[in-house]
Amino acid sequence: MKLEGRKVIALGERDGVPGEAIASCLASAGADVVFSFTECFV
Amino acid sequence: MGPESQSQIKAVADRFGTDDLVVVLGAADPEALEVAAETVTTGDPAYAGPLAGVSLGLPVVHILEPEVKEQVDPDVYSEQVGLLELTLDTDAVQTAMRKLRHEDGE
């Protein structure tokens, strides 16, 4: 799936990859990060 | 997924529509991935949050999947995800993602 130019939600997780890290990666891929957060799954 | 997060996702979907929207996950636990993916596709499995009964049907991928990684600037990926990629079980994540997208033949 091509991410460039698409609107993306970065749904990170505290014990995995955080939302901010995902958002940085996606921005470099040319995606438009419209919402990013880090969940805490219990 | 918490009600606040669900509320934000719903607001984003309402604002931008679902046609051009993609969800990129970061969780490492297969169960957490399943819950997150289900929430943004068929609705909150716990029937507790704003996305209960709301089928957004959003496409779901994972930051640790090769098809996502290859689109990211290698320097940025290495800086942001490199260490996690080494410590997390990427095989389990990739298997879980294929399974929840029903790409495993089930």
Backbone of each chain as nested JSON, in Angstrom:
{
  "chains": [
    {"id": "A", "residues": [
      {"number": 1, "name": "MET", "atoms": {"N": [0.83, -1.205, 0.0], "CA": [0.0, 0.0, 0.0], "C": [0.87, 1.262, 0.0]}},
      {"number": 2, "name": "LYS", "atoms": {"N": [0.626, 2.105, -0.966], "CA": [1.422, 3.321, -1.068], "C": [0.917, 4.354, -0.053]}},
      {"number": 3, "name": "LEU", "atoms": {"N": [1.853, 4.865, 0.758], "CA": [1.466, 5.787, 1.823], "C": [1.631, 7.258, 1.422]}},
      {"number": 4, "name": "GLU", "atoms": {"N": [2.439, 7.497, 0.414], "CA": [2.707, 8.883, 0.003], "C": [1.404, 9.582, -0.398]}},
      {"number": 5, "name": "GLY", "atoms": {"N": [1.189, 10.745, 0.216], "CA": [0.012, 11.539, -0.121], "C": [-1.266, 11.119, 0.585]}},
      {"number": 6, "name": "ARG", "atoms": {"N": [-1.189, 10.019, 1.367], "CA": [-2.402, 9.562, 2.056], "C": [-2.452, 10.114, 3.472]}},
      {"number": 7, "name": "LYS", "atoms": {"N": [-3.637, 10.214, 3.987], "CA": [-3.813, 10.646, 5.369], "C": [-3.695, 9.421, 6.272]}},
      {"number": 8, "name": "VAL", "atoms": {"N": [-2.861, 9.534, 7.293], "CA": [-2.648, 8.368, 8.148], "C": [-2.857, 8.688, 9.632]}},
      {"number": 9, "name": "ILE", "atoms": {"N": [-3.313, 7.668, 10.335], "CA": [-3.413, 7.717, 11.795], "C": [-2.304, 6.821, 12.325]}},
      {"number": 10, "name": "ALA", "atoms": {"N": [-1.413, 7.392, 13.137], "CA": [-0.314, 6.619, 13.726], "C": [-0.756, 6.153, 15.107]}},
      {"number": 11, "name": "LEU", "atoms": {"N": [-1.047, 4.859, 15.208], "CA": [-1.597, 4.302, 16.44], "C": [-0.515, 3.482, 17.145]}},
      {"number": 12, "name": "GLY", "atoms": {"N": [0.331, 4.178, 17.891], "CA": [1.449, 3.518, 18.543], "C": [1.068, 2.866, 19.852]}},
      {"number": 13, "name": "GLU", "atoms": {"N": [2.069, 2.214, 20.438], "CA": [1.8, 1.552, 21.71], "C": [3.016, 1.635, 22.612]}},
      {"number": 14, "name": "ARG", "atoms": {"N": [2.78, 1.787, 23.898], "CA": [3.867, 2.017, 24.847], "C": [4.881, 0.874, 24.865]}},
      {"number": 15, "name": "ASP", "atoms": {"N": [4.408, -0.355, 24.767], "CA": [5.306, -1.505, 24.8], "C": [5.749, -1.949, 23.41]}},
      {"number": 16, "name": "GLY", "atoms": {"N": [5.406, -1.145, 22.407], "CA": [5.822, -1.442, 21.036], "C": [6.504, -0.211, 20.468]}},
      {"number": 17, "name": "VAL", "atoms": {"N": [6.018, 0.237, 19.312], "CA": [6.557, 1.447, 18.701], "C": [5.624, 2.615, 19.044]}},
      {"number": 18, "name": "PRO", "atoms": {"N": [6.148, 3.687, 19.667], "CA": [5.305, 4.819, 20.052], "C": [4.756, 5.58, 18.833]}},
      {"number": 19, "name": "GLY", "atoms": {"N": [3.632, 6.241, 19.051], "CA": [2.984, 6.98, 17.973], "C": [3.881, 8.015, 17.319]}},
      {"number": 20, "name": "GLU", "atoms": {"N": [4.666, 8.714, 18.137], "CA": [5.528, 9.778, 17.585], "C": [6.588, 9.214, 16.637]}},
      {"number": 21, "name": "ALA", "atoms": {"N": [7.115, 8.048, 16.979], "CA": [8.127, 7.416, 16.108], "C": [7.491, 7.009, 14.786]}},
      {"number": 22, "name": "ILE", "atoms": {"N": [6.276, 6.461, 14.866], "CA": [5.561, 6.071, 13.642], "C": [5.298, 7.315, 12.802]}},
      {"number": 23, "name": "ALA", "atoms": {"N": [4.855, 8.384, 13.464], "CA": [4.523, 9.621, 12.745], "C": [5.747, 10.182, 12.021]}},
      {"number": 24, "name": "SER", "atoms": {"N": [6.904, 10.157, 12.671], "CA": [8.132, 10.658, 12.037], "C": [8.462, 9.848, 10.796]}},
      {"number": 25, "name": "CYS", "atoms": {"N": [8.331, 8.534, 10.913], "CA": [8.611, 7.654, 9.776], "C": [7.662, 7.938, 8.621]}},
      {"number": 26, "name": "LEU", "atoms": {"N": [6.375, 8.057, 8.937], "CA": [5.373, 8.232, 7.891], "C": [5.517, 9.581, 7.201]}},
      {"number": 27, "name": "ALA", "atoms": {"N": [5.891, 10.594, 7.987], "CA": [6.099, 11.917, 7.387], "C": [7.225, 11.843, 6.361]}},
      {"number": 28, "name": "SER", "atoms": {"N": [8.266, 11.058, 6.669], "CA": [9.39, 10.933, 5.732], "C": [8.988, 10.133, 4.489]}},
      {"number": 29, "name": "ALA", "atoms": {"N": [7.9, 9.357, 4.61], "CA": [7.4, 8.578, 3.474], "C": [6.441, 9.419, 2.623]}},
      {"number": 30, "name": "GLY", "atoms": {"N": [6.216, 10.672, 3.047], "CA": [5.346, 11.556, 2.265], "C": [3.876, 11.466, 2.635]}},
      {"number": 31, "name": "ALA", "atoms": {"N": [3.585, 10.786, 3.77], "CA": [2.198, 10.678, 4.216], "C": [1.822, 11.904, 5.052]}},
      {"number": 32, "name": "ASP", "atoms": {"N": [0.535, 12.139, 5.126], "CA": [0.019, 13.259, 5.906], "C": [-0.528, 12.7, 7.226]}},
      {"number": 33, "name": "VAL", "atoms": {"N": [0.253, 12.86, 8.293], "CA": [-0.148, 12.295, 9.584], "C": [-1.198, 13.214, 10.223]}},
      {"number": 34, "name": "VAL", "atoms": {"N": [-2.432, 12.745, 10.271], "CA": [-3.513, 13.589, 10.781], "C": [-3.777, 13.359, 12.259]}},
      {"number": 35, "name": "PHE", "atoms": {"N": [-3.295, 12.251, 12.796], "CA": [-3.497, 11.987, 14.223], "C": [-2.49, 10.933, 14.658]}},
      {"number": 36, "name": "SER", "atoms": {"N": [-1.863, 11.182, 15.794], "CA": [-0.859, 10.259, 16.298], "C": [-0.998, 10.142, 17.805]}},
      {"number": 37, "name": "PHE", "atoms": {"N": [-0.988, 8.93, 18.31], "CA": [-1.015, 8.772, 19.755], "C": [-0.397, 7.439, 20.164]}},
      {"number": 38, "name": "THR", "atoms": {"N": [-0.15, 7.314, 21.449], "CA": [0.47, 6.103, 21.979], "C": [-0.455, 5.488, 23.011]}},
      {"number": 39, "name": "GLU", "atoms": {"N": [-0.941, 4.308, 22.699], "CA": [-1.838, 3.598, 23.601], "C": [-1.042, 2.857, 24.663]}},
      {"number": 40, "name": "CYS", "atoms": {"N": [-1.72, 2.569, 25.759], "CA": [-1.136, 1.691, 26.766], "C": [-2.047, 0.482, 26.869]}},
      {"number": 41, "name": "PHE", "atoms": {"N": [-1.612, -0.626, 26.264], "CA": [-2.456, -1.812, 26.243], "C": [-2.275, -2.593, 27.528]}},
      {"number": 42, "name": "VAL", "atoms": {"N": [-3.36, -2.84, 28.233], "CA": [-3.276, -3.605, 29.483], "C": [-4.057, -4.894, 29.333]}}
    ]},
    {"id": "B", "residues": [
      {"number": 1, "name": "MET", "atoms": {"N": [-8.991, -0.325, 23.266], "CA": [-8.549, 1.042, 23.002], "C": [-9.389, 2.011, 23.834]}},
      {"number": 2, "name": "GLY", "atoms": {"N": [-8.722, 3.009, 24.389], "CA": [-9.403, 3.945, 25.273], "C": [-10.452, 4.787, 24.544]}},
      {"number": 3, "name": "PRO", "atoms": {"N": [-11.47, 5.219, 25.29], "CA": [-12.547, 6.011, 24.687], "C": [-12.06, 7.332, 24.082]}},
      {"number": 4, "name": "GLU", "atoms": {"N": [-11.046, 7.925, 24.703], "CA": [-10.52, 9.199, 24.184], "C": [-9.883, 9.0, 22.794]}},
      {"number": 5, "name": "SER", "atoms": {"N": [-9.105, 7.909, 22.662], "CA": [-8.483, 7.603, 21.378], "C": [-9.548, 7.32, 20.328]}},
      {"number": 6, "name": "GLN", "atoms": {"N": [-10.546, 6.551, 20.712], "CA": [-11.636, 6.231, 19.773], "C": [-12.354, 7.492, 19.322]}},
      {"number": 7, "name": "SER", "atoms": {"N": [-12.553, 8.385, 20.257], "CA": [-13.226, 9.642, 19.946], "C": [-12.426, 10.455, 18.926]}},
      {"number": 8, "name": "GLN", "atoms": {"N": [-11.105, 10.471, 19.118], "CA": [-10.228, 11.216, 18.201], "C": [-10.235, 10.582, 16.806]}},
      {"number": 9, "name": "ILE", "atoms": {"N": [-10.188, 9.268, 16.753], "CA": [-10.2, 8.567, 15.461], "C": [-11.52, 8.828, 14.741]}},
      {"number": 10, "name": "LYS", "atoms": {"N": [-12.6, 8.781, 15.495], "CA": [-13.919, 9.035, 14.902], "C": [-13.972, 10.458, 14.336]}},
      {"number": 11, "name": "ALA", "atoms": {"N": [-13.418, 11.4, 15.09], "CA": [-13.414, 12.8, 14.642], "C": [-12.598, 12.956, 13.359]}},
      {"number": 12, "name": "VAL", "atoms": {"N": [-11.453, 12.268, 13.291], "CA": [-10.607, 12.32, 12.09], "C": [-11.337, 11.722, 10.897]}},
      {"number": 13, "name": "ALA", "atoms": {"N": [-12.005, 10.583, 11.114], "CA": [-12.746, 9.923, 10.035], "C": [-13.91, 10.8, 9.565]}},
      {"number": 14, "name": "ASP", "atoms": {"N": [-14.575, 11.451, 10.52], "CA": [-15.69, 12.339, 10.16], "C": [-15.189, 13.529, 9.351]}},
      {"number": 15, "name": "ARG", "atoms": {"N": [-14.02, 14.02, 9.72], "CA": [-13.492, 15.228, 9.082], "C": [-12.935, 14.953, 7.683]}},
      {"number": 16, "name": "PHE", "atoms": {"N": [-12.161, 13.866, 7.562], "CA": [-11.457, 13.613, 6.298], "C": [-12.126, 12.542, 5.429]}},
      {"number": 17, "name": "GLY", "atoms": {"N": [-13.088, 11.813, 6.016], "CA": [-13.667, 10.689, 5.289], "C": [-12.758, 9.483, 5.426]}},
      {"number": 18, "name": "THR", "atoms": {"N": [-13.258, 8.315, 5.034], "CA": [-12.485, 7.096, 5.242], "C": [-11.784, 6.603, 3.967]}},
      {"number": 19, "name": "ASP", "atoms": {"N": [-12.094, 7.189, 2.824], "CA": [-11.549, 6.692, 1.552], "C": [-10.032, 6.791, 1.461]}},
      {"number": 20, "name": "ASP", "atoms": {"N": [-9.476, 7.876, 2.018], "CA": [-8.055, 8.157, 1.844], "C": [-7.262, 7.939, 3.133]}},
      {"number": 21, "name": "LEU", "atoms": {"N": [-7.922, 7.341, 4.122], "CA": [-7.341, 7.228, 5.457], "C": [-6.751, 5.83, 5.682]}},
      {"number": 22, "name": "VAL", "atoms": {"N": [-5.558, 5.799, 6.289], "CA": [-4.896, 4.531, 6.603], "C": [-4.474, 4.562, 8.068]}},
      {"number": 23, "name": "VAL", "atoms": {"N": [-4.56, 3.424, 8.739], "CA": [-4.087, 3.331, 10.119], "C": [-2.789, 2.538, 10.141]}},
      {"number": 24, "name": "VAL", "atoms": {"N": [-1.76, 3.12, 10.761], "CA": [-0.478, 2.421, 10.904], "C": [-0.276, 2.104, 12.378]}},
      {"number": 25, "name": "LEU", "atoms": {"N": [-0.201, 0.825, 12.692], "CA": [-0.088, 0.374, 14.076], "C": [1.368, 0.251, 14.523]}},
      {"number": 26, "name": "GLY", "atoms": {"N": [1.557, 0.252, 15.853], "CA": [2.903, 0.104, 16.395], "C": [2.994, -0.921, 17.51]}},
      {"number": 27, "name": "ALA", "atoms": {"N": [1.848, -1.485, 17.892], "CA": [1.848, -2.435, 19.016], "C": [2.621, -3.698, 18.655]}},
      {"number": 28, "name": "ALA", "atoms": {"N": [3.197, -4.34, 19.669], "CA": [3.988, -5.54, 19.434], "C": [3.206, -6.794, 19.814]}},
      {"number": 29, "name": "ASP", "atoms": {"N": [2.232, -6.63, 20.677], "CA": [1.474, -7.768, 21.167], "C": [0.344, -8.131, 20.193]}},
      {"number": 30, "name": "PRO", "atoms": {"N": [0.308, -9.4, 19.735], "CA": [-0.717, -9.792, 18.761], "C": [-2.147, -9.502, 19.217]}},
      {"number": 31, "name": "GLU", "atoms": {"N": [-2.386, -9.66, 20.523], "CA": [-3.733, -9.402, 21.034], "C": [-4.059, -7.911, 20.959]}},
      {"number": 32, "name": "ALA", "atoms": {"N": [-3.066, -7.077, 21.281], "CA": [-3.26, -5.624, 21.197], "C": [-3.506, -5.204, 19.751]}},
      {"number": 33, "name": "LEU", "atoms": {"N": [-2.797, -5.854, 18.824], "CA": [-2.971, -5.549, 17.402], "C": [-4.381, -5.903, 16.944]}},
      {"number": 34, "name": "GLU", "atoms": {"N": [-4.831, -7.048, 17.424], "CA": [-6.165, -7.505, 17.033], "C": [-7.24, -6.523, 17.511]}},
      {"number": 35, "name": "VAL", "atoms": {"N": [-7.101, -6.09, 18.754], "CA": [-8.088, -5.159, 19.325], "C": [-8.049, -3.829, 18.566]}},
      {"number": 36, "name": "ALA", "atoms": {"N": [-6.836, -3.322, 18.31], "CA": [-6.702, -2.039, 17.616], "C": [-7.268, -2.12, 16.2]}},
      {"number": 37, "name": "ALA", "atoms": {"N": [-6.92, -3.209, 15.497], "CA": [-7.377, -3.349, 14.121], "C": [-8.894, -3.507, 14.064]}},
      {"number": 38, "name": "GLU", "atoms": {"N": [-9.43, -4.291, 14.974], "CA": [-10.879, -4.502, 14.985], "C": [-11.616, -3.19, 15.273]}},
      {"number": 39, "name": "THR", "atoms": {"N": [-11.041, -2.395, 16.163], "CA": [-11.682, -1.135, 16.538], "C": [-11.831, -0.196, 15.344]}},
      {"number": 40, "name": "VAL", "atoms": {"N": [-10.809, -0.156, 14.47], "CA": [-10.863, 0.789, 13.334], "C": [-11.441, 0.159, 12.06]}},
      {"number": 41, "name": "THR", "atoms": {"N": [-11.815, -1.121, 12.138], "CA": [-12.445, -1.739, 10.96], "C": [-13.933, -2.018, 11.233]}},
      {"number": 42, "name": "THR", "atoms": {"N": [-14.191, -2.914, 12.21], "CA": [-15.593, -3.276, 12.451], "C": [-16.204, -2.578, 13.664]}},
      {"number": 43, "name": "GLY", "atoms": {"N": [-15.364, -1.916, 14.47], "CA": [-15.881, -1.204, 15.643], "C": [-15.312, -1.743, 16.945]}},
      {"number": 44, "name": "ASP", "atoms": {"N": [-15.493, -1.002, 18.009], "CA": [-14.949, -1.354, 19.319], "C": [-15.463, -2.725, 19.78]}},
      {"number": 45, "name": "PRO", "atoms": {"N": [-14.546, -3.732, 19.892], "CA": [-14.984, -5.067, 20.292], "C": [-15.549, -5.114, 21.712]}},
      {"number": 46, "name": "ALA", "atoms": {"N": [-15.197, -4.127, 22.52], "CA": [-15.697, -4.102, 23.894], "C": [-17.051, -3.387, 23.984]}},
      {"number": 47, "name": "TYR", "atoms": {"N": [-17.497, -2.829, 22.883], "CA": [-18.767, -2.091, 22.837], "C": [-18.866, -1.042, 23.935]}},
      {"number": 48, "name": "ALA", "atoms": {"N": [-17.751, -0.385, 24.211], "CA": [-17.732, 0.57, 25.317], "C": [-17.466, 2.007, 24.85]}},
      {"number": 49, "name": "GLY", "atoms": {"N": [-16.701, 2.166, 23.78], "CA": [-16.286, 3.507, 23.37], "C": [-17.106, 4.076, 22.233]}},
      {"number": 50, "name": "PRO", "atoms": {"N": [-16.717, 5.271, 21.765], "CA": [-17.43, 5.952, 20.679], "C": [-17.454, 5.167, 19.367]}},
      {"number": 51, "name": "LEU", "atoms": {"N": [-16.554, 4.203, 19.192], "CA": [-16.541, 3.424, 17.952], "C": [-17.318, 2.104, 18.071]}},
      {"number": 52, "name": "ALA", "atoms": {"N": [-18.027, 1.922, 19.183], "CA": [-18.873, 0.734, 19.332], "C": [-19.941, 0.749, 18.244]}},
      {"number": 53, "name": "GLY", "atoms": {"N": [-19.984, -0.321, 17.451], "CA": [-20.989, -0.409, 16.393], "C": [-20.701, 0.459, 15.183]}},
      {"number": 54, "name": "VAL", "atoms": {"N": [-19.508, 1.088, 15.149], "CA": [-19.144, 1.949, 14.02], "C": [-18.121, 1.216, 13.153]}},
      {"number": 55, "name": "SER", "atoms": {"N": [-18.515, 0.863, 11.938], "CA": [-17.612, 0.155, 11.027], "C": [-16.893, 1.142, 10.122]}},
      {"number": 56, "name": "LEU", "atoms": {"N": [-15.718, 1.566, 10.549], "CA": [-14.97, 2.527, 9.726], "C": [-14.339, 1.839, 8.512]}},
      {"number": 57, "name": "GLY", "atoms": {"N": [-13.99, 0.559, 8.667], "CA": [-13.414, -0.199, 7.553], "C": [-12.092, 0.352, 7.056]}},
      {"number": 58, "name": "LEU", "atoms": {"N": [-11.293, 0.9, 7.959], "CA": [-10.024, 1.504, 7.538], "C": [-8.968, 0.435, 7.245]}},
      {"number": 59, "name": "PRO", "atoms": {"N": [-8.14, 0.643, 6.212], "CA": [-7.024, -0.278, 5.978], "C": [-6.002, -0.174, 7.114]}},
      {"number": 60, "name": "VAL", "atoms": {"N": [-5.432, -1.316, 7.499], "CA": [-4.521, -1.347, 8.646], "C": [-3.198, -1.992, 8.248]}},
      {"number": 61, "name": "VAL", "atoms": {"N": [-2.112, -1.283, 8.505], "CA": [-0.776, -1.836, 8.296], "C": [0.048, -1.603, 9.566]}},
      {"number": 62, "name": "HIS", "atoms": {"N": [1.263, -2.153, 9.598], "CA": [2.121, -2.018, 10.782], "C": [3.461, -1.421, 10.381]}},
      {"number": 63, "name": "ILE", "atoms": {"N": [3.984, -0.6, 11.268], "CA": [5.259, 0.076, 10.984], "C": [6.41, -0.931, 10.834]}},
      {"number": 64, "name": "LEU", "atoms": {"N": [6.251, -2.142, 11.377], "CA": [7.315, -3.15, 11.271], "C": [7.157, -4.056, 10.052]}},
      {"number": 65, "name": "GLU", "atoms": {"N": [6.161, -3.786, 9.212], "CA": [5.992, -4.589, 7.996], "C": [6.91, -4.054, 6.9]}},
      {"number": 66, "name": "PRO", "atoms": {"N": [7.53, -4.958, 6.124], "CA": [8.499, -4.543, 5.102], "C": [7.921, -3.557, 4.084]}},
      {"number": 67, "name": "GLU", "atoms": {"N": [6.639, -3.742, 3.717], "CA": [6.051, -2.857, 2.7], "C": [5.858, -1.437, 3.206]}},
      {"number": 68, "name": "VAL", "atoms": {"N": [5.833, -1.271, 4.531], "CA": [5.784, 0.071, 5.112], "C": [7.203, 0.615, 5.259]}},
      {"number": 69, "name": "LYS", "atoms": {"N": [8.078, -0.219, 5.804], "CA": [9.467, 0.179, 6.046], "C": [10.144, 0.703, 4.776]}},
      {"number": 70, "name": "GLU", "atoms": {"N": [9.888, 0.021, 3.657], "CA": [10.58, 0.384, 2.417], "C": [10.173, 1.765, 1.889]}},
      {"number": 71, "name": "GLN", "atoms": {"N": [9.08, 2.306, 2.415], "CA": [8.632, 3.628, 1.964], "C": [9.178, 4.754, 2.847]}},
      {"number": 72, "name": "VAL", "atoms": {"N": [9.796, 4.368, 3.966], "CA": [10.295, 5.353, 4.927], "C": [11.77, 5.659, 4.657]}},
      {"number": 73, "name": "ASP", "atoms": {"N": [12.145, 6.904, 4.866], "CA": [13.553, 7.299, 4.774], "C": [14.378, 6.392, 5.7]}},
      {"number": 74, "name": "PRO", "atoms": {"N": [15.383, 5.686, 5.156], "CA": [16.138, 4.717, 5.967], "C": [16.775, 5.329, 7.219]}},
      {"number": 75, "name": "ASP", "atoms": {"N": [17.251, 6.562, 7.12], "CA": [17.87, 7.209, 8.284], "C": [16.837, 7.464, 9.379]}},
      {"number": 76, "name": "VAL", "atoms": {"N": [15.669, 7.919, 8.963], "CA": [14.594, 8.198, 9.928], "C": [14.129, 6.891, 10.569]}},
      {"number": 77, "name": "TYR", "atoms": {"N": [13.981, 5.855, 9.742], "CA": [13.526, 4.558, 10.261], "C": [14.516, 4.014, 11.279]}},
      {"number": 78, "name": "SER", "atoms": {"N": [15.766, 4.101, 10.93], "CA": [16.809, 3.606, 11.82], "C": [16.808, 4.359, 13.151]}},
      {"number": 79, "name": "GLU", "atoms": {"N": [16.635, 5.664, 13.06], "CA": [16.654, 6.502, 14.27], "C": [15.427, 6.254, 15.148]}},
      {"number": 80, "name": "GLN", "atoms": {"N": [14.254, 6.132, 14.518], "CA": [12.999, 6.052, 15.267], "C": [12.611, 4.623, 15.651]}},
      {"number": 81, "name": "VAL", "atoms": {"N": [12.932, 3.662, 14.809], "CA": [12.416, 2.301, 15.001], "C": [13.533, 1.266, 15.113]}},
      {"number": 82, "name": "GLY", "atoms": {"N": [14.755, 1.637, 14.697], "CA": [15.852, 0.678, 14.572], "C": [16.042, -0.223, 15.776]}},
      {"number": 83, "name": "LEU", "atoms": {"N": [16.148, 0.373, 16.95], "CA": [16.389, -0.416, 18.165], "C": [15.19, -1.301, 18.487]}},
      {"number": 84, "name": "LEU", "atoms": {"N": [13.996, -0.737, 18.317], "CA": [12.779, -1.502, 18.609], "C": [12.637, -2.681, 17.65]}},
      {"number": 85, "name": "GLU", "atoms": {"N": [13.057, -2.441, 16.409], "CA": [12.96, -3.499, 15.402], "C": [13.807, -4.705, 15.825]}},
      {"number": 86, "name": "LEU", "atoms": {"N": [14.91, -4.428, 16.514], "CA": [15.792, -5.506, 16.958], "C": [15.239, -6.241, 18.178]}},
      {"number": 87, "name": "THR", "atoms": {"N": [14.527, -5.496, 19.034], "CA": [14.087, -6.098, 20.296], "C": [12.69, -6.705, 20.221]}},
      {"number": 88, "name": "LEU", "atoms": {"N": [11.84, -6.156, 19.333], "CA": [10.474, -6.685, 19.238], "C": [10.432, -7.899, 18.311]}},
      {"number": 89, "name": "ASP", "atoms": {"N": [9.406, -8.713, 18.482], "CA": [9.253, -9.917, 17.663], "C": [8.546, -9.55, 16.354]}},
      {"number": 90, "name": "THR", "atoms": {"N": [9.346, -9.148, 15.367], "CA": [8.757, -8.666, 14.109], "C": [8.037, -9.791, 13.351]}},
      {"number": 91, "name": "ASP", "atoms": {"N": [8.522, -11.016, 13.481], "CA": [7.854, -12.141, 12.807], "C": [6.432, -12.328, 13.346]}},
      {"number": 92, "name": "ALA", "atoms": {"N": [6.316, -12.233, 14.681], "CA": [4.997, -12.398, 15.304], "C": [4.065, -11.271, 14.873]}},
      {"number": 93, "name": "VAL", "atoms": {"N": [4.628, -10.056, 14.778], "CA": [3.83, -8.909, 14.348], "C": [3.34, -9.104, 12.913]}},
      {"number": 94, "name": "GLN", "atoms": {"N": [4.248, -9.517, 12.04], "CA": [3.886, -9.681, 10.628], "C": [2.865, -10.807, 10.443]}},
      {"number": 95, "name": "THR", "atoms": {"N": [3.032, -11.88, 11.209], "CA": [2.066, -12.98, 11.153], "C": [0.695, -12.513, 11.639]}},
      {"number": 96, "name": "ALA", "atoms": {"N": [0.706, -11.765, 12.753], "CA": [-0.556, -11.273, 13.313], "C": [-1.262, -10.332, 12.333]}},
      {"number": 97, "name": "MET", "atoms": {"N": [-0.486, -9.493, 11.648], "CA": [-1.092, -8.549, 10.706], "C": [-1.713, -9.286, 9.52]}},
      {"number": 98, "name": "ARG", "atoms": {"N": [-1.006, -10.291, 9.016], "CA": [-1.563, -11.06, 7.893], "C": [-2.857, -11.759, 8.316]}},
      {"number": 99, "name": "LYS", "atoms": {"N": [-2.834, -12.273, 9.546], "CA": [-3.993, -12.999, 10.052], "C": [-5.192, -12.057, 10.206]}},
      {"number": 100, "name": "LEU", "atoms": {"N": [-4.956, -10.883, 10.784], "CA": [-6.099, -10.0, 11.022], "C": [-6.61, -9.365, 9.73]}},
      {"number": 101, "name": "ARG", "atoms": {"N": [-5.774, -9.372, 8.675], "CA": [-6.264, -8.9, 7.371], "C": [-6.789, -10.073, 6.527]}},
      {"number": 102, "name": "HIS", "atoms": {"N": [-6.789, -11.278, 7.156], "CA": [-7.269, -12.498, 6.499], "C": [-6.465, -12.809, 5.235]}},
      {"number": 103, "name": "GLU", "atoms": {"N": [-5.15, -12.574, 5.318], "CA": [-4.275, -12.876, 4.181], "C": [-3.594, -14.232, 4.351]}},
      {"number": 104, "name": "ASP", "atoms": {"N": [-3.963, -14.932, 5.43], "CA": [-3.307, -16.211, 5.702], "C": [-4.133, -17.396, 5.242]}},
      {"number": 105, "name": "GLY", "atoms": {"N": [-5.177, -17.097, 4.448], "CA": [-5.971, -18.179, 3.901], "C": [-7.107, -18.62, 4.803]}},
      {"number": 106, "name": "GLU", "atoms": {"N": [-7.206, -18.029, 5.982], "CA": [-8.292, -18.418, 6.895], "C": [-9.525, -17.567, 6.662]}}
    ]}
  ]
}
